[in-house]
Amino acid sequence: MSFNATSAFTIYRAELMRFLRTAFGSLVSPVLTTCLYFIVFGAAIGGRMEEVGGVEYGAFIVPGLLLLTMLSESTSNASFGIYMPRFTGSIYELLSAPVGVAETLAGYVGAAVTKSLILAAIILLTATLFVDYHIMHPLAAFGFIVLVAAAFSLLGFILGLWADGFEKLQMVPLLLLTPLTFLGGTFYSIDMLAEPWRTAALFNPIVYLVSGLRWTFYGQADVSIAVATGLTLAFLALCVIVIATIFKTGWRLRD
């Protein structure tokens, strides 16, 4: 079966329009949160800290703060996008239409990735109000941000299929992703940790994401960019396999 670009774009456009209708509320909260982080950590605490790896502390935390918001928003946007058709019953129209898994993912996940990229751009612009940072490898940074947004949008899509209530949509972002991101080197380098915490931190998958993005900004990181990219690609592939299996078996789609 060939890829139906029209179907994919129709889903993508509908999801993006839903986001644009509530864009003000969707963007204000992350921007305000980012501002608060910069005021507390960048100004109040950063002014009392030395540079980290030759980078001013306020600039050092920019990649981590970007991921802190992106991971949660990518997951939440995609999960809500596919959960609502299940909640309203319109999922049956999608299942009965000549639309395959590829078109469905391209539409829903593509829209979630687009929302995350818009949010990422706004956060980076907001950061310029507080710190003077630079991006050493801009193309690599853009590619890595897209990769992370796609991977966690796919995770959100799985979450939206799994959830049987609105409260479950928030479980993974609030109870798992946010704590792991805080402990994943967002506000510090894991080289600053003493053993055994330094070794334990390497078991946190978010460490690799933060390190990968930080490398694209400043050319240095706690973990190799190749390792970070490889693990992110593996996670993305795993999510695609899980989603394909769900659509093949119909699990949760017809509940």
Long-range contacts (C-beta under 8 A, 24 or more apart in sequence): 1-100, 3-100, 3-102, 3-103, 3-106, 4-98, 4-99, 4-100, 4-103, 5-103, 7-97, 7-98, 7-99, 7-103, 7-107, 8-102, 8-103, 8-104, 8-106, 8-107, 8-110, 9-107, 10-107, 11-99, 11-103, 11-104, 11-106, 11-107, 11-108, 11-111, 12-106, 12-107, 12-108, 12-110, 12-111, 12-114, 14-107, 15-81, 15-107, 15-108, 15-111, 15-112, 16-111, 16-114, 16-115, 18-81, 19-77, 19-111, 19-115, 26-115, 26-119, 27-118, 27-119, 27-122, 30-69, 30-73, 30-119, 30-122, 30-123, 31-122, 31-123, 31-126, 33-69, 34-65, 34-69, 34-123, 34-126, 34-127, 35-126, 35-129, 35-130, 37-61, 37-65, 37-68, 38-65, 38-126, 38-127, 38-130, 38-131, 39-130, 41-187, 42-130, 42-131, 43-130, 52-188, 52-189, 52-192, 53-189, 53-218, 53-220, 54-220, 55-218, 55-220, 56-131, 56-132, 58-130, 58-131, 58-133, 59-131, 59-132, 59-133, 59-134, 59-218, 60-189, 60-214, 60-218, 61-186, 61-187, 62-124, 62-127, 62-131, 62-133, 62-217, 63-210, 63-213, 63-214, 63-216, 63-217, 64-181, 64-184, 64-185, 64-186, 64-187, 64-210, 64-213, 64-214, 65-123, 65-127, 65-186, 66-120, 66-123, 66-124, 66-127, 66-145, 66-213, 67-148, 67-181, 67-186, 67-206, 67-209, 67-210, 67-213, 68-178, 68-181, 68-182, 68-186, 69-119, 69-123, 70-116, 70-119, 70-120, 70-123, 70-145, 70-148, 70-149, 70-152, 71-148, 71-152, 71-173, 71-177, 71-181, 71-206, 71-209, 72-173, 72-174, 72-177, 72-178, 72-181, 73-115, 73-116, 73-119, 74-112, 74-113, 74-115, 74-116, 74-148, 74-149, 74-152, 74-153, 74-155, 74-156, 75-152, 75-153, 75-155, 75-156, 75-159, 75-172, 75-173, 75-177, 76-156, 76-169, 76-170, 76-173, 77-111, 77-112, 77-115, 77-116, 77-153, 77-156, 78-108, 78-109, 78-112, 78-152, 78-153, 78-154, 78-155, 78-156, 78-157, 78-159, 78-160, 79-156, 79-157, 79-159, 79-160, 79-163, 79-169, 79-172, 80-156, 80-160, 80-169, 81-108, 81-111, 81-112, 81-156, 81-157, 81-160, 82-108, 82-157, 82-160, 82-161, 83-160, 83-161, 83-163, 83-166, 83-169, 86-160, 86-161, 86-252, 86-253, 86-255, 91-253, 92-254, 95-253, 95-254, 101-243, 101-244, 101-247, 104-247, 105-154, 105-157, 105-240, 105-243, 108-157, 109-150, 109-153, 109-154, 109-157, 112-149, 112-153, 112-156, 112-157, 113-146, 113-149, 113-150, 113-153, 116-145, 116-149, 116-153, 117-145, 117-146, 117-149, 120-145, 120-149, 133-217, 134-217, 134-218, 135-216, 135-217, 136-216, 136-217, 136-218, 136-219, 137-215, 137-216, 137-217, 137-219, 138-216, 140-215, 140-216, 140-225, 141-213, 141-216, 141-217, 144-212, 144-213, 144-216, 144-228, 144-229, 144-232, 145-213, 147-229, 147-232, 147-233, 147-236, 148-209, 148-213, 148-232, 150-236, 151-232, 151-235, 151-236, 151-239, 152-177, 154-236, 154-239, 154-240, 154-243, 155-235, 155-239, 157-239, 157-243, 158-239, 158-242, 158-243, 158-246, 161-243, 161-246, 161-251, 161-252, 161-253, 162-252, 164-255, 177-206, 180-204, 180-205, 180-206, 181-206, 181-210, 184-209, 184-210, 185-210, 185-211, 185-214, 185-222, 186-210, 189-222, 190-222, 191-222, 205-231, 205-235, 208-232
